[in-house]
Each structure stands twice: as C-alpha cells, then as structure tokens.
Amino acid sequence: MKLPYLVLAFLVFCCGHVYSQKVEILKKSDTFQRKKKSREIVYWSNTADTSGLEYVATISSTAVAMESKALSRLCALAVHRGMKSGANTFMFHSYTDTDSTRPALTLDFFFADDSALQRNTDREEKNVVYIFGNNGKAMPLQINGKDVTIPADSFLRYETTFGTALNISKGGSFGASIGNIQAAVGKPALYYAVSGFGLGGMVPPPGSIGISFTTGRITPMDPHFARMLMDMQKQRKY
C-alpha cells in the first residue's frame, strides 16, 4: 500500500480557493461555540490525554479525478476547513486508499485551551531527526557516510548529541544532502522526506532551463504533518 509522501507546506491560508477535492464535515459538535477563526493549528500528540480539549468536528478530504491525490494536499485542505470551524488542534482519524483514484483522509478537530496546548508542546521531542521514505518502497541513503535503508512505509529516527553532527545524503554526487545537523538546548525535532531518482529538487541557476536533474531529494517536512504521518503508519501496522 503506497503513501504519497509529499511535503505539507502548511500554508493553509492559500487553500481557500482550491477546493477541487471534496472536503466534507462528517460530524460536528452541537455545543461548540466558535470564538474566532484559528490562525494556528497543531497536531495533538497524545490521544489518551484529552483534558482541556473541546470537540469541534470530524472532516474528510477526498481526491477527485484529474486532481492531486497527494496526502499532503488532502491534509492541508481538511486542516483549512477545520481552522475555519474554530479548531486549533487535530488528530488522525483514518486514511483510505483502497480506491487509488479517490483516496480519502479523515481528521478529528478540537479546540484546546492554553494549558492543553502547553502540555502538547512540552511533549515534543528535542534534538532528534526523523527521515521518511517515499512511494511505498525501501529507500537507500547515507547517514554520516554509511549506507542505510528506510523500510517501506516507515521512517528512521536519529538522536543528535552534543559535540557531534548528523549528515544525510541521497544519490551520490548529483543527489541532495543535509549536513551538519547539531544538537542545541531545546532544539525541536526535525523531519525530512527522501525521494528517489527524478527531476527537480533544486532551484536552477540563472540562464539554465527550468528544471534540474537529481538522483534524490531531501525535503524538510512540516512537523505537524510528519507527526500525523507517524501515527498513521503506527495504526496501519496493527
């Protein structure tokens, strides 16, 4: 089962005019009173901890023919609708892709008070790096010069320690690399998506054609999308 690991550029304010996909409110609270449209939204990292959360809605985003089926796009559209409903946090509910032409992502949305948001922030890992694979297949790369493989539909986790550096590379001389990742006090976790052989990945130099050629790309991921992706993968393993 393949997951389209494209980066979620969490600029949900840009999604208001691109509802080509079907975005549907499956269920909503009868008691929640929207205070105002939320300007920020975060992924809730512990479903067992619901203190300070008020349920807002359950929203599904479904791809339609001839439109992007990227999971990141489905997520961004659902999140945009959730924010309009007054939510400031969300949880993964389900992802269905048995019909490859109409994958559907469903998310649960909540309003979290300040105390709950702080607890959620305090749970976030520090000085770790997550590296996600791509397209439902094992993905080779190098970590500090050593060959490693990201298992299909999974990710690798590395801790960064003080006094050392983490270097990630993909695709040899013409590939991409992220180098000199070092620990720092209170440094939030970093998330990267690794893609395989293909076109693009870099901004072409002036005077060149409009695409660049690369044997691999390493792209920063939005942390909230990445955390949702981890929960999705964990649920699929059981």
C-alpha positions as CSV (number, residue, x, y, z in Angstrom):
1,M,0.0,0.0,0.0
2,K,1.6,3.2,-1.1
3,L,1.6,6.5,0.7
4,P,2.3,9.7,-1.4
5,Y,4.9,11.3,0.8
6,L,4.8,14.9,-0.4
7,V,5.7,17.7,1.9
8,L,2.9,19.6,3.5
9,A,3.7,23.2,3.1
10,F,1.4,24.2,5.8
11,L,0.3,27.4,4.2
12,V,-3.3,26.6,4.7
13,F,-4.4,30.1,4.2
14,C,-3.6,29.6,0.5
15,C,-6.1,26.7,0.2
16,G,-9.3,28.8,0.4
17,H,-9.7,28.9,-3.3
18,V,-8.6,25.5,-4.3
19,Y,-11.3,23.2,-3.1
20,S,-11.0,20.9,-6.2
21,Q,-11.1,18.0,-3.8
22,K,-14.2,17.1,-1.9
23,V,-14.0,18.4,1.7
24,E,-16.9,17.3,3.9
25,I,-17.8,17.7,7.5
26,L,-18.8,14.2,8.6
27,K,-19.8,15.2,12.1
28,K,-19.7,18.3,14.2
29,S,-20.3,19.3,17.8
30,D,-23.7,20.6,18.8
31,T,-22.4,22.6,21.7
32,F,-19.1,24.1,20.5
33,Q,-19.2,27.8,20.1
34,R,-16.6,29.2,17.7
35,K,-14.8,32.0,19.3
36,K,-13.0,33.1,16.1
37,K,-11.2,31.6,13.1
38,S,-8.0,30.0,14.4
39,R,-4.8,31.4,12.9
40,E,-2.6,28.5,14.0
41,I,-3.3,24.8,14.3
42,V,-1.1,22.0,15.7
43,Y,-1.1,18.2,15.7
44,W,-2.3,16.7,19.0
45,S,0.4,14.1,20.0
46,N,-1.4,12.0,22.7
47,T,-4.9,10.8,22.1
48,A,-5.1,9.5,25.7
49,D,-4.8,13.0,27.0
50,T,-8.0,14.9,26.3
51,S,-8.1,17.3,29.2
52,G,-8.7,20.8,28.0
53,L,-9.9,19.7,24.6
54,E,-13.3,20.5,23.2
55,Y,-14.5,18.5,20.2
56,V,-15.2,20.6,17.1
57,A,-15.7,18.4,14.0
58,T,-14.6,15.4,12.0
59,I,-13.7,16.3,8.5
60,S,-12.9,14.2,5.4
61,S,-10.9,15.3,2.3
62,T,-11.3,13.2,-0.8
63,A,-9.4,13.4,-4.0
64,V,-11.3,13.5,-7.3
65,A,-10.3,12.5,-10.8
66,M,-7.6,14.6,-12.5
67,E,-6.7,16.3,-9.3
68,S,-3.7,15.9,-7.0
69,K,-4.0,12.8,-4.7
70,A,-1.1,13.8,-2.5
71,L,-1.7,13.1,1.1
72,S,-0.2,16.5,2.0
73,R,-2.7,18.3,-0.2
74,L,-5.6,16.3,1.3
75,C,-4.4,17.2,4.8
76,A,-3.9,20.9,4.0
77,L,-7.5,21.2,2.7
78,A,-9.0,19.4,5.7
79,V,-7.0,21.5,8.1
80,H,-8.1,24.7,6.4
81,R,-11.7,23.7,6.9
82,G,-11.0,22.7,10.5
83,M,-9.5,26.1,11.2
84,K,-12.5,27.9,9.7
85,S,-14.6,25.9,12.1
86,G,-12.6,27.3,15.1
87,A,-10.3,24.3,15.8
88,N,-6.7,24.9,16.8
89,T,-5.6,21.2,17.0
90,F,-6.3,18.0,15.2
91,M,-5.8,14.2,15.3
92,F,-5.5,11.5,12.7
93,H,-8.8,9.5,12.3
94,S,-8.4,7.4,9.2
95,Y,-6.9,7.2,5.7
96,T,-8.5,5.1,2.9
97,D,-6.7,4.5,-0.4
98,T,-8.1,1.1,-1.5
99,D,-9.5,3.0,-4.5
100,S,-6.4,4.6,-5.9
101,T,-8.3,7.3,-7.8
102,R,-10.2,8.6,-4.7
103,P,-8.0,8.4,-1.5
104,A,-9.7,10.0,1.5
105,L,-8.2,11.4,4.7
106,T,-10.3,11.9,7.8
107,L,-9.2,14.1,10.7
108,D,-10.7,14.9,14.1
109,F,-10.6,18.6,15.1
110,F,-10.6,20.1,18.6
111,F,-10.2,23.4,20.4
112,A,-7.5,23.2,23.0
113,D,-7.2,25.7,25.9
114,D,-3.8,27.3,26.6
115,S,-2.9,24.8,29.3
116,A,-3.6,21.9,26.9
117,L,-1.6,23.5,24.2
118,Q,1.4,23.9,26.5
119,R,1.2,20.3,27.6
120,N,1.3,19.3,23.9
121,T,4.3,21.5,23.3
122,D,6.1,20.1,26.3
123,R,5.7,16.5,24.9
124,E,7.5,17.4,21.7
125,E,10.9,15.7,21.3
126,K,14.1,17.7,21.3
127,N,17.3,17.0,19.3
128,V,16.0,14.2,17.2
129,V,15.8,13.8,13.4
130,Y,13.1,11.8,11.6
131,I,13.7,10.7,8.0
132,F,10.7,9.4,5.9
133,G,10.8,7.2,2.9
134,N,8.8,7.6,-0.3
135,N,6.3,5.8,-2.6
136,G,5.8,2.6,-0.6
137,K,9.2,1.1,-1.2
138,A,12.5,0.8,0.6
139,M,14.7,3.9,0.2
140,P,18.5,3.8,0.4
141,L,20.5,6.8,1.6
142,Q,23.7,7.6,3.6
143,I,23.9,8.7,7.2
144,N,27.3,10.1,8.2
145,G,28.8,8.3,5.2
146,K,27.3,4.9,6.0
147,D,24.7,3.2,3.8
148,V,21.3,2.7,5.4
149,T,17.8,1.9,4.2
150,I,14.4,3.4,5.1
151,P,12.0,0.5,5.2
152,A,8.9,0.7,3.0
153,D,6.1,2.9,4.5
154,S,8.3,3.8,7.5
155,F,10.9,6.2,8.8
156,L,14.2,6.3,10.6
157,R,14.9,8.2,13.9
158,Y,18.2,9.6,14.9
159,E,19.2,11.4,18.1
160,T,21.6,14.3,17.8
161,T,24.1,14.5,20.6
162,F,26.2,17.5,21.7
163,G,29.6,17.6,20.1
164,T,28.7,15.5,17.0
165,A,27.0,16.3,13.7
166,L,24.5,14.3,11.6
167,N,24.9,14.3,7.8
168,I,22.2,12.9,5.5
169,S,22.9,12.4,1.7
170,K,21.0,10.8,-1.1
171,G,22.0,10.0,-4.7
172,G,25.8,10.4,-4.7
173,S,27.4,13.4,-6.5
174,F,24.2,14.6,-8.1
175,G,21.9,14.0,-5.2
176,A,20.8,16.0,-2.3
177,S,22.3,16.4,1.2
178,I,21.6,17.9,4.5
179,G,24.7,18.4,6.5
180,N,26.0,19.4,9.9
181,I,22.8,18.9,11.9
182,Q,23.9,19.6,15.5
183,A,22.3,19.4,18.9
184,A,21.2,22.6,20.7
185,V,19.5,23.2,24.0
186,G,15.7,22.9,23.4
187,K,16.1,22.3,19.7
188,P,12.8,20.9,18.2
189,A,12.7,17.7,16.3
190,L,13.5,17.9,12.6
191,Y,11.6,16.0,9.9
192,Y,12.7,15.2,6.3
193,A,11.2,13.4,3.4
194,V,13.5,11.5,1.0
195,S,12.5,10.9,-2.6
196,G,14.1,8.7,-5.3
197,F,15.6,9.3,-8.8
198,G,13.7,12.1,-10.7
199,L,13.5,15.6,-11.9
200,G,13.5,18.8,-9.7
201,G,14.6,19.2,-6.2
202,M,16.8,22.3,-6.6
203,V,16.3,25.8,-7.8
204,P,18.0,26.0,-11.3
205,P,20.8,28.6,-11.7
206,P,20.2,31.7,-13.8
207,G,20.3,31.1,-17.5
208,S,19.6,27.4,-17.3
209,I,16.4,25.5,-18.3
210,G,13.6,25.5,-15.9
211,I,14.2,22.1,-14.3
212,S,17.2,20.5,-12.6
213,F,18.2,16.8,-12.6
214,T,18.8,14.9,-9.4
215,T,19.2,11.4,-8.2
216,G,17.4,12.2,-4.9
217,R,15.8,14.9,-2.9
218,I,15.7,15.6,0.8
219,T,13.0,18.0,1.7
220,P,12.0,19.5,5.1
221,M,8.6,18.4,6.3
222,D,6.1,20.4,8.3
223,P,6.3,18.9,11.8
224,H,2.6,18.6,12.3
225,F,2.1,16.7,9.1
226,A,5.1,14.5,9.9
227,R,3.6,13.6,13.4
228,M,0.3,12.8,11.8
229,L,2.1,10.5,9.3
230,M,3.8,8.6,12.1
231,D,0.5,8.0,13.8
232,M,-1.0,6.8,10.5
233,Q,1.9,4.4,10.0
234,K,1.7,3.0,13.5
235,Q,-2.1,2.3,13.2
236,R,-1.5,0.5,9.9
237,K,0.9,-1.9,11.5
238,Y,-1.8,-3.3,13.8
